Amino acid sequence: MSTLSIIIPVLDEAAGIADMLAALAPLRARGVEVIVVDGGSRDGTPELARPLADRVLSAPRGRAAQMNAGAAAARGNVFLFLHADTLLPPHADRLIHDGLARGPAWGRFDVRIDGKRRLLPMVAAFMNTRSRITGIATGDQAIFVTRAAFVRSGGFPDIALMEDIALSRRLKRFGRPSCLRARVATAGRRWDRGGVARTIVLMWRLRLAYRLGVSPSVLARRYGYAPREK
């Protein structure tokens, strides 16, 4: 069975990181490596994560840079990139192994969005269907990939936003993803905060701008990400 490394980029996730990592304990007991990569937290996230992870690393702020740093340090031959507000389904390691055994070099899970807004199940269903049709995965869907394919693709491009879309496009050169119907559960924080309609409009505007060549750093500012410190 393939050896799996879970790579989790974090920034100021003290409120939930301990519970999130505790949920991965059964996977660690089966030999799965858990790597947390901190981008400069000021709330004690690394200290909370250290007893519950195999390694806690520091990297320049930005999900792409953090996930690349985690991949460079990982021992597994399969990488799973997991957001800090996302929980895996039971036996995710076996599901990933079985998905890759069918031939694709990469894949993702379906997603469920947990939040207060009534339309979130519809939003998640649309995301999953769109991903299945286009072969493009988002970070919320917990992208997994073999080490060999990740290295051949060049990894995540060091951009401030849309790194998941960019990696998907690179990986599609090696084939379409394995789209697992088992669901990860991700927090609907941005949907609760901004509202479903406004968030959908914002995301589509950002995607369109990205396709038209607008710089990811400009898009990140529009999305509300603070610029990365040099």
N, C-alpha and C positions, 0 to 999 in steps of 0.2 A: 504494500500500500504506500502511496506517495506520502512523503513527509511534508507537513503543512506548517507554514509560518503566518501568523496573523499580525498585521502591521497596522497600528492605530495612531494616526496623527492627532495630537491634542493641543489645545490652547485654552487655559483657564476653564477647565472642566471639573473643578473640585467638587461641585455639587452632585455629580453623578458618576464620577470615574470609578469609585470603589465598587458600587453596585454593578456597574457594567462589567468590570473585570472579574468580579466574583462569579458572574454568570458564565464566564469562560473556564472556570475551574475544572469542570468535567472534561473539557477538551484538553486542558493541560495535563490532567491525570492520564490521558491516553497518548501523551507524547507530543501534542501540538505546542509549538513555540509561540509565545505571545510577546510582542515587542511594542512598547509605547514610545513614540517619538514626540518630544515636547518642543514647541516652537517659541518658548520664552514666557511660559505662564508666570503670573505673579500672585497666584492664589494657593500655591502649595500642591498643585496637581502632581508633579513628579514624585513628591514624598508620599502622597496617598497611593500612587500607582506602584511604587517600587516593591512592596511586599506581595503584590498580586500579579506581577508580570515576571517574565524571564529576564527581560532587559528593559531599561528605561534610558533612552538616548536623548541628546539635545541636537537640534538642527536649526538652520535659519528658518524663520517664520514663513509659512506658506505650505499648504497641503502637499503640493507637488514635491517641493524640496524635502519635506519631512518624510513622505512615503518613499522617495528614492533612497534616503538615508537608511530607512528601516530595511528596505530590500537589500541594500549593500551589506548590511550586517546580519541578515537572516541566514539560518542554516538549512531551511527547508528547500525542497525542489518545487514546491507550489506556494505562491503568495496569495494571501487574502487581505485586501485592503478594506478596513472596517472603520466607519465613523464612530466617534465616541458616544454618540447618542443613538446607536443602532444595536439591536440585539439579534443574535443568530437563532435560527430554529434548532430544535434538538438534533443531535447527530449531524451537524453541518459538515463535519470532516468527512463522513462517509458519503454524504450527498455530493460534495465536491469531487471526491474520488470517482464516484459513479458517473458524474457528469463529464469529467475529463476522459474517462475510459471509453466513452462513446465516440471519441475522435477529436473534438475541438480542443484547442490549446488554451482556451480561456472561457470565461462565462460570468454569470451573475445570477442572483436570486430575484424572484419577484419581491415586491415591497408592500408592506402595510404601513400606513401613516397613522400614528396614534396622536390624537389631539382633540380639541373641543369642537371643531367645525364639522357640521353634518356632512358636508360634501367631500370630506377627505377620502372615504372609500372609493368614490367615483374618480377622484384625482389619481389615486394609486392604481386603479384599474386601467386608466388611460395611460399612465406612465409605463405599466407593464406591457400593455398591448403595443404601444408605440415602439418600445425597445425590442419587442419580439419581431416587429415588422422591419425596423431599420437596422437592427444589429448593433445599435448604439446603447451603451449602458451608462448609468449615472452612478456617482459615488454612493448615493443612498441605497443602491441595490447590491452593495458589497461585491465588488468586482474581484474575481480570482483568476489567476493566470499561472501557467508553468514558468519556472525560472528561465528556461531556455527561450520561451516566446517573449518574456519581458525583456530579457537582455537583447534579443534580436530586434525588438521594437525600439530600443533606445530608452525605454522607461517613460516616466511622465515628463513631458516638456516642462521646463521651469517657467511656468506662467502663473499669473495671480488668480486666474479663474478659468473654468472650462477644461481643466486638466483631465478630467474624466472623459469628456467628449473627445479630446485630442488623442488620449491613449486608445480609446475604442476604435477610432479611425485607423490608428497604426496597427492594432491587433487584427482588424478585419482583413488585412492583407494576408493573414495566415488562415482565414476562415471565419465563418460566423460563430457567435458565442453559443455556449450551452446555456439555455435560458431555463433555469430551475424554477418550477412552480411552487416549491416550498418558499415561505415568505420570511424575510427579515422584518423586524418591527423597528421603525425609525420614528423619532420624536417629531411631532408637527409644530415645532417651536416657531419657525418662520411663518407658517401658515396661520397659526393662532395670532401671531403678532401683527401680520400685515393683512390678514383676510384672504380668503381663497381666490376671489376674483382678481384682486389687485396683485397677488403673488403670481398667479398664472400669467397675467399680462406682462408683469415685469420679467418673468423667466423667458417668455417667448420673445420679448423685445431684445433681451440679452443674447439669446441664441441667434436671432436674425442678425443682430449687429456683429456677432462673432463670425457668422458665415460670410458677411460682407467685408470682413477684414478689419474690424475695429480692434484695437489693441486690448488684450485681456486685462492689462493693468487699468485701462480706462473703464472697462466693464466691471472690474472689481470695485472701483470707487462708486459706480452707480448702484451696485448691489449692497454696498455698505461695509465692505471690508476695508479696514485701515491699511495703508500702504506698508509693505514690509520694510523693516529697518535694515539698513545695510551694515 
